[in-house]
């Protein structure tokens, strides 16, 4: 009897932004195993084998820091064509789960749609995602080390993704900064820090 993989999973690396498809076998994984990025070696998620024929996927979101846990029955996954995986807090797209063929088709479609909308843009869809996630990681590291402080003195900041830029905002006074995250030059500018400015008050 031929026993195929239960499904496939593709998750954006929250460190470098790369995405690769990984097969999820029926039986041949440990009670807890890592899904590792093939580009940078960062652990993207953990795959857990649960009682009663279930598996869990644990994946963090770089945008809000939420530690997400998604639980699926093997029976459900056997009949799943394709599902998108979103952060439960901010709905940031983390990746896909389902049949490998369907995931590959969606990734090709995303790439072709991006190229149609941006015919003169040399950076492709996956590269855009990589730059955005790297920018978020750099901002997070700077905030954690105290390198981003609002002029009001607060270190309580929020970061929201809006397309190809990140809106950084002080929770205390509303001062903000719009950080572009489209290309390597934008990442280079982050080396010089991020400054917040007070909002216009009519």
DODO-27471 format. One record per residue (C-alpha): x, y, z; residue in three letters; residue number from 1. Coordinates in steps of 0.05 Angstrom, whole numbers, plus 5000, padded with zeros to 4 digits. Layout:
residues N
X,Y,Z,ala,NUM $
...
***
This chain:
residues 202
5000,5000,5000,unk,1 $
5027,5068,4981,unk,2 $
5021,5120,5037,unk,3 $
5033,5190,5012,unk,4 $
5050,5251,5051,unk,5 $
4991,5280,5089,unk,6 $
5001,5349,5059,unk,7 $
5053,5402,5046,unk,8 $
5066,5467,5082,unk,9 $
5100,5531,5057,unk,10 $
5116,5585,5108,unk,11 $
5151,5652,5097,unk,12 $
5215,5654,5138,unk,13 $
5204,5708,5190,unk,14 $
5279,5722,5189,unk,15 $
5298,5726,5115,unk,16 $
5231,5724,5079,unk,17 $
5245,5663,5037,unk,18 $
5190,5612,5025,unk,19 $
5199,5538,5011,unk,20 $
5151,5479,5008,unk,21 $
5159,5424,5060,unk,22 $
5124,5356,5058,unk,23 $
5087,5335,5121,unk,24 $
5089,5258,5126,unk,25 $
5035,5215,5158,unk,26 $
5079,5180,5209,unk,27 $
5152,5193,5198,unk,28 $
5165,5253,5243,unk,29 $
5182,5259,5316,unk,30 $
5132,5284,5368,unk,31 $
5164,5353,5358,unk,32 $
5205,5372,5297,unk,33 $
5229,5438,5267,unk,34 $
5212,5467,5199,unk,35 $
5276,5502,5180,unk,36 $
5288,5554,5127,unk,37 $
5329,5526,5069,unk,38 $
5360,5594,5056,unk,39 $
5384,5618,5124,unk,40 $
5373,5560,5172,unk,41 $
5325,5598,5216,unk,42 $
5271,5556,5250,unk,43 $
5206,5578,5216,unk,44 $
5158,5535,5257,unk,45 $
5151,5472,5298,unk,46 $
5110,5412,5277,unk,47 $
5078,5374,5334,unk,48 $
5045,5306,5333,unk,49 $
4984,5306,5378,unk,50 $
4938,5251,5404,unk,51 $
4876,5229,5366,unk,52 $
4908,5237,5297,unk,53 $
4922,5311,5299,unk,54 $
4982,5355,5285,unk,55 $
4998,5426,5307,unk,56 $
5039,5479,5272,unk,57 $
5070,5531,5318,unk,58 $
5094,5594,5282,unk,59 $
5110,5664,5307,unk,60 $
5092,5728,5271,unk,61 $
5147,5779,5263,unk,62 $
5097,5836,5255,unk,63 $
5063,5831,5323,unk,64 $
5103,5778,5359,unk,65 $
5044,5731,5368,unk,66 $
5063,5657,5378,unk,67 $
5010,5624,5335,unk,68 $
4987,5552,5342,unk,69 $
4946,5519,5287,unk,70 $
4916,5449,5300,unk,71 $
4893,5404,5244,unk,72 $
4865,5333,5242,unk,73 $
4901,5287,5193,unk,74 $
4833,5271,5163,unk,75 $
4820,5344,5149,unk,76 $
4888,5354,5118,unk,77 $
4880,5295,5072,unk,78 $
4821,5331,5040,unk,79 $
4849,5402,5042,unk,80 $
4867,5430,4974,unk,81 $
4897,5495,4998,unk,82 $
4890,5540,5059,unk,83 $
4925,5605,5074,unk,84 $
4955,5611,5144,unk,85 $
4947,5678,5177,unk,86 $
4970,5707,5243,unk,87 $
4911,5704,5291,unk,88 $
4925,5774,5317,unk,89 $
4938,5819,5257,unk,90 $
4920,5773,5198,unk,91 $
4990,5778,5169,unk,92 $
4999,5721,5118,unk,93 $
5048,5669,5144,unk,94 $
5042,5617,5089,unk,95 $
5001,5560,5061,unk,96 $
4982,5488,5077,unk,97 $
4950,5435,5033,unk,98 $
4968,5397,4970,unk,99 $
5038,5411,4943,unk,100 $
5012,5421,4872,unk,101 $
4961,5473,4894,unk,102 $
5014,5511,4935,unk,103 $
5062,5511,4875,unk,104 $
5006,5537,4830,unk,105 $
4989,5593,4879,unk,106 $
5062,5614,4886,unk,107 $
5069,5617,4810,unk,108 $
5005,5657,4805,unk,109 $
5029,5707,4858,unk,110 $
5093,5716,4819,unk,111 $
5058,5726,4752,unk,112 $
5008,5775,4783,unk,113 $
5064,5815,4813,unk,114 $
5101,5818,4747,unk,115 $
5038,5840,4711,unk,116 $
5026,5896,4761,unk,117 $
5100,5917,4764,unk,118 $
5129,5902,4695,unk,119 $
5190,5947,4705,unk,120 $
5206,5925,4776,unk,121 $
5268,5882,4777,unk,122 $
5253,5855,4846,unk,123 $
5204,5797,4846,unk,124 $
5146,5781,4894,unk,125 $
5187,5736,4940,unk,126 $
5243,5787,4943,unk,127 $
5194,5841,4965,unk,128 $
5170,5796,5021,unk,129 $
5241,5782,5042,unk,130 $
5258,5856,5046,unk,131 $
5195,5872,5085,unk,132 $
5209,5818,5136,unk,133 $
5282,5837,5143,unk,134 $
5262,5910,5154,unk,135 $
5212,5888,5208,unk,136 $
5266,5847,5242,unk,137 $
5315,5905,5241,unk,138 $
5263,5952,5271,unk,139 $
5246,5901,5324,unk,140 $
5320,5892,5342,unk,141 $
5330,5968,5346,unk,142 $
5269,5978,5390,unk,143 $
5289,5920,5436,unk,144 $
5359,5950,5445,unk,145 $
5331,6019,5460,unk,146 $
5355,6051,5395,unk,147 $
5285,6076,5376,unk,148 $
5256,6123,5427,unk,149 $
5200,6174,5415,unk,150 $
5217,6247,5428,unk,151 $
5166,6244,5485,unk,152 $
5210,6192,5519,unk,153 $
5165,6132,5508,unk,154 $
5191,6066,5483,unk,155 $
5121,6037,5473,unk,156 $
5116,6032,5397,unk,157 $
5072,5995,5347,unk,158 $
5092,5973,5277,unk,159 $
5039,5962,5224,unk,160 $
5052,5937,5153,unk,161 $
5020,5976,5096,unk,162 $
5040,5946,5030,unk,163 $
5113,5964,5019,unk,164 $
5123,6008,5080,unk,165 $
5119,6002,5155,unk,166 $
5083,6052,5199,unk,167 $
5118,6060,5265,unk,168 $
5077,6097,5317,unk,169 $
5085,6118,5390,unk,170 $
5028,6091,5433,unk,171 $
5036,6149,5482,unk,172 $
5035,6212,5439,unk,173 $
5021,6190,5368,unk,174 $
5088,6210,5338,unk,175 $
5103,6166,5278,unk,176 $
5152,6147,5224,unk,177 $
5138,6117,5155,unk,178 $
5193,6067,5139,unk,179 $
5198,6045,5066,unk,180 $
5215,5972,5055,unk,181 $
5219,5961,4980,unk,182 $
5291,5950,4963,unk,183 $
5362,5941,4989,unk,184 $
5372,6017,4993,unk,185 $
5314,6021,5043,unk,186 $
5347,5967,5086,unk,187 $
5412,6005,5083,unk,188 $
5378,6069,5107,unk,189 $
5355,6032,5169,unk,190 $
5427,6028,5191,unk,191 $
5423,6102,5207,unk,192 $
5364,6094,5253,unk,193 $
5291,6113,5254,unk,194 $
5265,6180,5277,unk,195 $
5193,6194,5297,unk,196 $
5158,6260,5284,unk,197 $
5097,6290,5318,unk,198 $
5031,6285,5280,unk,199 $
4999,6347,5250,unk,200 $
4945,6372,5296,unk,201 $
4893,6415,5262,unk,202 $
***
